[in-house]
Amino acid sequence: MALVIETHDLGYNYGELLDRVVAEGDEVAPRGMLIREARPLVMVLTDPSRCLTSRPGFSPAIMWAEMAMVCAGTFEPWLYDRVMPAATRSLLTPFGAYGPRTWAQLDHVVDELRGDPSSRRAVVYVGRQDDLKNIHGGETDMPCTMTWQFFVRDGLLEMQVNMRSWDLVWGLGYDLPVFTAVQSMVAAALAVPMGPYSHVAGSGHVYERHWDLEVGIETRPLVYPASLTPPGRSIAEYRHDARRALVCAEVRQWVNVPPAWAEAAEAWEAKIG
C-alpha cells in the first residue's frame, strides 16, 4: 500500500493517518515484530509549524531534548537519562545520533544555497554507507533517516526528508518537530521564510501494540527556537545558543538559558527539577 498525504495541519489529521495505515496497510513482521505499513508513505506539510500531534505518553521534554541536541550538533546521554524512561533510552546511542552526523554539513548547505539559490545539491547525509555492516557487527539499530535535502523555491526554504523506516506513533511526534526546527534554522540563516516540508518514508508503519491507540487533536503550532533569533546569523551562532541551553540544563541554571530556548527549559525543569 502506497500513501500520499498533504495537510496544512497534521494535528487535526494525525488520527486519520494512523487509522488508514492500520486499516489498509500491508501486514509484515520485520525482526518478528508485527506492523502494518504504507510503502512508501509521502507526507507534505504545507505549514511545517503545524506538525505537533497528540498521543498518550508524548513527552515535550524529550521533544525539546532531541531538538536541542540536533541543533547543537551533539549527543547528550545525561539529558536522555534524566527525561526518558530507561527502556526507551537503551535504543539511543552515540552511534546513530543525528547531531554529530549532521552539524558540519549544515554550514555547507547554507553556503551552497547562498551561492546558488536554485541548487539541488544542498543535501545532508544522515545515513552512512557502512551503517548496515556496523549494526551486524554489534552496534544498535542503524539510523532511520537517510538524507535531509533543502531547496529555495519561490523565495521559500523547503525541506525534504528521506527515511528508510518511520514509526508513526513513537517516532513521528518527535521527528517532525526536530526536522522542521532544522528547516527553520537553515531558513533563518538564509533570511528566507519557511516553505513546505516533505517527508518520504520507505516504510511508514504502526506496530501491533498501537493498532487500537486513541489519539487527540493538537491545535497549537510549534514555535521554533531559531525563529526567535535575528535572521541572517550563521548556523554556528544558532548552534551556540542550543549548546548554551544544554549546558544550562546540565547544571540546572535555568535563568541563564538563551531566550530562544525558554520553552525547552520550562519542559526540562518540570521533568528534572
Secondary structure, 3 states (H helix, E strand, C coil): CCEEEEECCHHHHHHHHHHHHHHHCEEECHHHCCEEEECCEEEEECCCCCCCCECCCCCHHHHHHHHHHHHHCCCCHHHHHHHCCHHHHCCCCCCCCHHHHHHHHHHHHHHHHHHCCCCCCCEEECCCCCHHHHHHCCCCCCCCEEEEEEEEECCEEEEEEEECCEECCCCHHHHHHHHHHHHHHHHHHHCCCEEEEEEEECCEEEEHHHCCCCCECCCCCCCCCHHHCCCCCCHHHHHHHHHHHHHHHHHCCHHHCCHHHHHHHHHHHHHHC
